[in-house]
Structures are given as C-alpha cells and as structure tokens.
C-alpha cells in the first residue's frame, strides 16, 4: 500500500473515533476527511445500468432470486413441448 493511502486510512480511522473539534485540533487542514467519514455520500446505484440478465445475476449473488423447485423446473422445461400426434 502506498504511503498516501496509508496516511489517509489512518486519518479516517482517527476521524471515526473523535469529535470534529478533537480531530481538527490535531489535523486542522483535514476537515474534509472528518466530514467524509461522518457524512458519507450515498453510493451510486448502478442497478439502472444493468441489463435484465445482469440484474438477475446480481440478485442471485445477493440471495434475492427465487430458487425454483425441481417441479417448477420440470414444468418450465415441458411448457413448449408438444406430444406427437397433436
């Protein structure tokens, strides 16, 4: 890890454990670090950028996708099957 990244991580760790006033006494030029730790911006929602198939993969990974039973799988497979003579 680079020195700058390590320093930033140390500052963020300190900011998480201190009040703003305490932090700024030690690091007067790092108000932005304290603010970013205590008021994080919402993470971007990339779900709108995903295709339907990609979203199904994400949902499956997150455990949100309905897992069909064997009977449901069989019914789906047989849905478009035609018997001879029909």
C-alpha positions as CSV (number, residue, x, y, z in Angstrom):
1,X,0.0,0.0,0.0
2,X,1.3,3.5,-0.8
3,X,2.2,5.9,1.9
4,X,-0.5,8.4,0.9
5,X,-3.2,5.7,1.0
6,X,-1.9,4.5,4.4
7,X,-1.9,8.1,5.7
8,X,-5.5,8.7,4.5
9,X,-6.6,5.4,6.2
10,X,-5.0,6.5,9.4
11,X,-6.7,9.9,9.3
12,X,-10.1,8.2,8.6
13,X,-9.6,5.9,11.5
14,X,-8.9,8.8,13.8
15,X,-11.8,10.8,12.4
16,X,-14.2,7.9,13.1
17,X,-13.2,7.9,16.8
18,X,-13.1,11.6,17.5
19,X,-15.5,14.6,17.6
20,X,-14.9,17.1,14.8
21,X,-13.4,19.5,17.3
22,X,-10.9,17.0,18.6
23,X,-9.9,15.9,15.1
24,X,-9.4,19.5,13.9
25,X,-7.2,20.3,16.9
26,X,-4.8,17.6,15.7
27,X,-5.3,17.9,12.0
28,X,-6.5,21.5,11.3
29,X,-6.3,21.2,7.5
30,X,-8.2,17.9,7.2
31,X,-11.8,18.9,7.8
32,X,-12.9,17.2,4.6
33,X,-11.6,13.9,5.9
34,X,-13.7,14.1,9.1
35,X,-16.8,15.2,7.0
36,X,-16.4,12.3,4.6
37,X,-16.2,9.8,7.4
38,X,-19.2,11.2,9.3
39,X,-21.3,12.2,6.4
40,X,-20.6,9.7,3.6
41,X,-22.1,10.4,0.3
42,X,-24.6,7.8,-0.9
43,X,-23.0,5.1,-3.0
44,X,-24.1,5.3,-6.6
45,X,-26.9,3.0,-7.7
46,X,-25.7,1.1,-10.7
47,X,-28.8,-1.1,-10.9
48,X,-30.3,1.1,-13.7
49,X,-27.2,0.4,-15.8
50,X,-27.7,-3.3,-15.7
51,X,-29.5,-5.4,-18.2
52,X,-32.3,-7.7,-17.0
53,X,-29.9,-10.7,-17.2
54,X,-27.1,-8.9,-15.3
55,X,-29.6,-7.9,-12.6
56,X,-30.7,-11.5,-12.2
57,X,-27.1,-12.5,-11.7
58,X,-26.6,-9.8,-9.0
59,X,-29.9,-10.8,-7.3
60,X,-28.8,-14.4,-7.3
61,X,-25.5,-13.5,-5.7
62,X,-27.3,-11.4,-3.1
63,X,-29.7,-14.3,-2.4
64,X,-32.7,-12.4,-3.7
65,X,-33.6,-14.6,-6.6
66,X,-36.4,-17.2,-6.2
67,X,-34.9,-20.6,-6.4
68,X,-37.3,-22.8,-8.4
69,X,-38.1,-26.3,-7.1
70,X,-37.5,-29.3,-9.2
71,X,-41.2,-29.5,-10.2
72,X,-41.1,-25.9,-11.3
73,X,-38.0,-26.6,-13.4
74,X,-39.7,-29.6,-15.0
75,X,-42.9,-27.6,-15.7
76,X,-40.8,-24.8,-17.3
77,X,-38.9,-27.3,-19.5
78,X,-42.1,-29.0,-20.6
79,X,-44.0,-25.8,-21.3
80,X,-43.4,-25.7,-25.0
81,X,-43.1,-29.5,-25.6
82,X,-45.7,-30.9,-28.0
83,X,-46.6,-34.6,-27.9
84,X,-46.5,-36.5,-31.2
85,X,-49.9,-36.7,-32.8
86,X,-51.1,-33.3,-31.5
